[in-house]
């Protein structure tokens, strides 16, 4: 059984700025998170609309987005806590893509991290 985070949103938000300081990672996330969201929506619409093309493009988008983010995270001085199991990975990835990163951008935290990128 995976590690439980009673309030995943709050837990992820607390550590997020520490794991997102590298300038390359910051830029990769600006590309990869929207790609993930579009890929996810295409996958879901393809499943419900019985469109193999949408499913295939969605899967490729998800894989590309996760690959870009994985590379970006590998550049960080402070690495994120590893996933404990598949359920933990899915939950944390979905919260990061749909909640935490958009919040990081909209709150101004992304811009602060960008301005301070050479200090870390």
N, C-alpha and C positions, 0 to 999 in steps of 0.2 A: 504494500500500500504506500502511496506517495506521501510526501511531506505535505502537511496541511497548513494553509495560510488562512486563518479565520477571516481576515478581511484582505483578500487578495489585492483589491484596488489600492488600499492604503499602504500595504506592504510594498507593492511594486512602485508606487509613487515615491515612497521614502528613499529607495535605493536608485531610482532612475537617473537622477542627475550625476551620480557618481559613476555610472556605467555608460554614460553618453557624454564624453568630453572630447574624444578624438575628432578632429575636423573631418576626416574622411568618413568616419562612422556617422557623424551628423548629416553629411550630405547624402550618404547612401540611404539613410533612413527617410530623408525627404523624397527619395525616388521609390524606395522599396515598400514603404507602408501604403501609399496610395495604390501601388501595383498589387499588393496583397489584397487590399479592399476590393479593387476591381476584379481581380482573379476570383476572389471568394464569391462575389455577386454573380459573376458569369457562371461559376460552377453551380451555384444554387439555382439560378435561372435555367441552366441547361438541364439539371436534374428534373425540375418541375415542368419544364417545357419540352422535355424529351429531345433536347438538342445535343447530339454528340459533339458537335463543333464547339458549342459554348462550354461544355464540360471539359473538352480537351484544352481549349485556350485557357480556361480557368485554372486547370491543374498546372499548366506550364507557367502561368503567371504566379501562382502560389509558390511553386518550386523556385522560380527565379527570385522572387521577393525574399524568401527565406534564405536563399544562398547569399544574396547581397547583404542581408542583415547579419548572417553568421560571419561573413568576412569582416564586416564592420566591427562586430563585437570582438573579434580576435585581435583587433588593433588597440583595444582599450587596456589601460594600465590596471584598472580594477575590473576583474571579470565578474559577470553575473553568476549567481548561484546556479549550479547545474540542475537540470531537470531530474527529478527523482524517478519518474516513470512517464508513460505515455499520457495518462490523464493530466498530470501536472504540466507537461509540455503543452498540451492542447489548451488547457485553461489559461496558462500564462501567456501563450502566444496570442490567443484571441483577445484577452484583456489588453495586452500591449498594443496590438494593431488598431483595435476599435475604440479604446478608451485612453490608455496612458500616453501613447505618442501624440495623438491629436491634442490631448490636454497639455502636454509638454510644449507643443507649438503654440497653441492658443493662449496659454498663460504667460508667454514670453520667456519661458525657461530655455527653450531651444536657442533663442537669440542671445540670451545671457551666456549660455554655454559656448556659442559661436564667438562672442566677443572675448571670452576668457580662454579660448582654445590654446593659446601659446603659453599659458601659465601652468599647465599641468604636464 
